[in-house]
Amino acid sequence: MVSSDLRLSQPFTSALMALYMGKFPIADAAQSKVWICRRCKARNKAGSDTCRKCGYHALRPKRKNTRVKK
């Protein structure tokens, strides 16, 4: 008979979670607050209007998806 308890095993669910987020959730939250300059690629604090290195005004948010090593 098939068991009525069809929950996923712990290693399987943790492997799935690793695909969608990094290893450390606190570090992921800190990285998501970073803005990148489109001209010089410098990292800037959240809420910055201009780049801290070159003064350029076009900033983009850091990519949210994490790249997992295979």
N, C-alpha and C positions, 0 to 999 in steps of 0.2 A: 504494500500500500504506500501511497505517497503521503508524506508527512504534511500536516496542515501548517507547520511552522516553516515558511519559505523565506525566512530572513537570510540576508547575505552574510557570509562569514566575515570576520573582522579583517583578515589580511586583504580580502578582495575589496572591501569598502575603502580601506585606507589606500589601496593602490589607485582606486578611482579618484579619491580626493587629491592624490598627488598630481594627477593630470590637470586639475583645475586650480590649484593653489600651490604656493611654495612650501617649503619645509617649516618655516617659522611665520605664523600669522602676524606677529607683532612687526616683524621686518617687512612683510608685504604691505601692511598698513602704512608704514613710514615711507616706503618707496612710492606709494600711490599719491603722496603729497608733493612729489617732486615735479618741477616743470623744467623742460629742456629748451635751450635756445636753438632756434632754427639756423642761425648763422654759425655760431662757434661750438655748438653741442655741449655747452656748460650746464651743469645742474644748478637749479635755482630753487629757493624756498617757495612754498605755496603762497599765493597772493602777491607774488612779485609782478610788477608792471613792466620792468625792463630787466635785461640780463645784467648780472653782477660783474661780468668780465668785459663785455663789449658795448653794453648799453642798448642793444637792439631791442625793439619792442615786440617782435613776433615770438611768443613762447608757445610751446605745445605741452600737453600733459605727458608724463612718462607712460609708456604702454602698460596696460593693466595685466595682460596675459603673461604668464611666466613660461619660460622655455625650459622644458624638462630634458635632462640628458637621457639618451637612450642607452 
